[in-house]
Amino acid sequence: MVDVDKLDNNGKSAIIFEILNQLPSSVAIEIYDGVNYVDSIFSDINLTLNELTSKLNENYFCGSGLKSTIAKSISMIINNNFYNLESYNIDNFVIIKSKFYGKSFDKLNVKFNFQLYNYENYIKINNLNFSGGSDSDNFRYRINVDDSVKFIDRYVETINGYEIPEICDYLETTKNFKNYKTVILKNEAKYYNAKIRIYNKFKPTYGNFVIFPVKDFDCGIVTNSYNVINESIT
């Protein structure tokens, strides 16, 4: 049994990543809709936040300064240059969301083009694909982050049977986002005093057996027809 808080059914697709270091010039953050390229924004290590305000249409963000400044500048460029996305930063974390609700926006994904650099030294991200999009006929629940491992590859009891949930980041508010996760179901969970039940998968094991035909036995006949080595059903 796990404690849950029910959320609105509609959810926006989103990703979150953390700025770890200053980003070298010409590093690109690329947005894709499925496999289709949408647009890119680029790092400029010489650009300041004050200068950025007058250059929002040029697709460049601040690559230097405080990590929170870099994150803020990325959000500013996203908001100004992508009509179907919205973004904000929490300290050095960047959150990018679809501007509209719906599961179809989970097709969005991001790629980091660091050329000769390893992006993992500069940006920390758990999932390059947007997730959390939900339509009105889905059901969403907030859970404590420590409970999220209990849902991995397990079934949740719903009013229409059992299903494996989708688990994604909780990005409904700018506070305590690290403390929670979101669970998305196709059917409404069955409640037990604000708790829901989860179940392990069970795979029964079966032994091999042999069914022999029935024969009439004659005590005067000796036969070895049942003495076949390795006779079994496999």
Secondary structure by P-SEA (a helix, b strand, c coil): cbbbbbcccbbbbbbbbbbcccccccccbbbbcccccccbbbbbccccaaaaaaccccccccccccaaaaaaaaaaaaaaccccccccccccbbbbbccccccccccccccccccccccccccccccccccccccccbbbbbbccccccccccbbbbcccbbbbbbbbbbcccccccccbbbbbbcccccccccbbbbbcbbbbbbbbbbbbcbbbbbcccccccccccccccc
